[in-house]
């Protein structure tokens, strides 16, 4: 894993741990919830919508609007939205780095 990817992964883990420490366990945010699981087709890079081979997710597509960049402006990945509203974050090779669950209506 490149240092930029490692830094992003550490940041995502830190944010996740910090948010979990400030609130009680929430099923809607858990990876044990099928909606958030990487085994769910909608969250998998094997799905065409999430695939790094999809031109919309390609680092070669300079018109793509879903790129994820580091502080130096280097593209380190991309994000996609599942039909359920889940935002999935992938590196440029299609490895899922993290997710943001959809906002639950209360």
VODO-653100 format. One record per residue (C-alpha): residue number from 1; z, y, x. Coordinates in steps of 0.1 Angstrom, whole numbers. Layout:
<rs>
+-----+-------+-------+-------+
|   n |     Z |     Y |     X |
+-----+-------+-------+-------+
| NUM |     Z |     Y |     X |
...
+-----+-------+-------+-------+
</rs>
This chain:
<rs>
+-----+-------+-------+-------+
|   n |     Z |     Y |     X |
+-----+-------+-------+-------+
|   1 |     0 |     0 |     0 |
|   2 |   -10 |    34 |    14 |
|   3 |    18 |    59 |    20 |
|   4 |     4 |    81 |    -9 |
|   5 |     5 |    52 |   -33 |
|   6 |    39 |    42 |   -21 |
|   7 |    52 |    78 |   -26 |
|   8 |    38 |    78 |   -61 |
|   9 |    53 |    44 |   -69 |
|  10 |    87 |    56 |   -56 |
|  11 |    85 |    88 |   -76 |
|  12 |    77 |    68 |  -108 |
|  13 |   105 |    44 |  -102 |
|  14 |   129 |    73 |   -95 |
|  15 |   119 |    91 |  -127 |
|  16 |   123 |    59 |  -146 |
|  17 |   158 |    51 |  -132 |
|  18 |   169 |    87 |  -136 |
|  19 |   158 |    88 |  -173 |
|  20 |   174 |    54 |  -180 |
|  21 |   207 |    66 |  -164 |
|  22 |   208 |    96 |  -187 |
|  23 |   202 |    76 |  -219 |
|  24 |   211 |    43 |  -235 |
|  25 |   187 |    14 |  -234 |
|  26 |   157 |    21 |  -256 |
|  27 |   135 |    -8 |  -267 |
|  28 |   105 |    16 |  -272 |
|  29 |   105 |    24 |  -234 |
|  30 |   112 |   -11 |  -222 |
|  31 |    86 |   -32 |  -204 |
|  32 |   100 |   -62 |  -224 |
|  33 |    84 |   -45 |  -254 |
|  34 |    49 |   -60 |  -259 |
|  35 |    35 |   -25 |  -264 |
|  36 |    45 |   -15 |  -229 |
|  37 |    39 |   -49 |  -212 |
|  38 |    13 |   -52 |  -184 |
|  39 |     4 |   -85 |  -200 |
|  40 |    -8 |   -66 |  -231 |
|  41 |   -46 |   -64 |  -230 |
|  42 |   -45 |   -27 |  -238 |
|  43 |   -24 |   -21 |  -207 |
|  44 |   -44 |   -44 |  -183 |
|  45 |   -70 |   -33 |  -158 |
|  46 |   -90 |   -64 |  -170 |
|  47 |   -97 |   -43 |  -202 |
|  48 |  -129 |   -23 |  -198 |
|  49 |  -111 |     8 |  -209 |
|  50 |   -87 |     5 |  -180 |
|  51 |  -110 |   -11 |  -154 |
|  52 |  -117 |     7 |  -121 |
|  53 |  -153 |    -5 |  -126 |
|  54 |  -157 |    17 |  -157 |
|  55 |  -176 |    49 |  -146 |
|  56 |  -150 |    70 |  -165 |
|  57 |  -123 |    58 |  -142 |
|  58 |  -143 |    58 |  -110 |
|  59 |  -133 |    80 |   -80 |
|  60 |  -171 |    85 |   -75 |
|  61 |  -174 |   102 |  -109 |
|  62 |  -167 |   138 |  -101 |
|  63 |  -168 |   147 |  -138 |
|  64 |  -141 |   123 |  -148 |
|  65 |  -111 |   140 |  -165 |
|  66 |   -85 |   113 |  -161 |
|  67 |   -79 |   114 |  -123 |
|  68 |   -44 |   114 |  -108 |
|  69 |   -40 |   134 |   -77 |
|  70 |   -14 |   139 |   -49 |
|  71 |    -1 |   172 |   -38 |
|  72 |   -29 |   176 |   -12 |
|  73 |   -55 |   172 |   -39 |
|  74 |   -65 |   136 |   -30 |
|  75 |   -74 |   114 |   -59 |
|  76 |   -50 |    84 |   -58 |
|  77 |   -57 |    69 |   -92 |
|  78 |   -65 |    74 |  -129 |
|  79 |   -48 |    73 |  -163 |
|  80 |   -60 |    59 |  -195 |
|  81 |   -47 |    60 |  -231 |
|  82 |   -43 |    27 |  -251 |
|  83 |   -50 |    25 |  -288 |
|  84 |   -13 |    26 |  -295 |
|  85 |    -9 |    59 |  -276 |
|  86 |     4 |    44 |  -243 |
|  87 |    -6 |    63 |  -212 |
|  88 |   -12 |    38 |  -184 |
|  89 |   -14 |    50 |  -147 |
|  90 |   -35 |    29 |  -123 |
|  91 |   -44 |    33 |   -86 |
|  92 |   -80 |    36 |   -77 |
|  93 |   -82 |    -2 |   -74 |
|  94 |   -69 |    -8 |  -109 |
|  95 |   -33 |   -18 |  -101 |
|  96 |   -10 |    -5 |  -128 |
|  97 |    15 |    19 |  -112 |
|  98 |    33 |    30 |  -144 |
|  99 |    32 |    40 |  -180 |
| 100 |    44 |    66 |  -204 |
| 101 |    52 |    52 |  -238 |
| 102 |    39 |    71 |  -269 |
| 103 |    63 |    95 |  -286 |
| 104 |    81 |    77 |  -314 |
| 105 |    83 |    95 |  -347 |
| 106 |   119 |    96 |  -360 |
+-----+-------+-------+-------+
</rs>
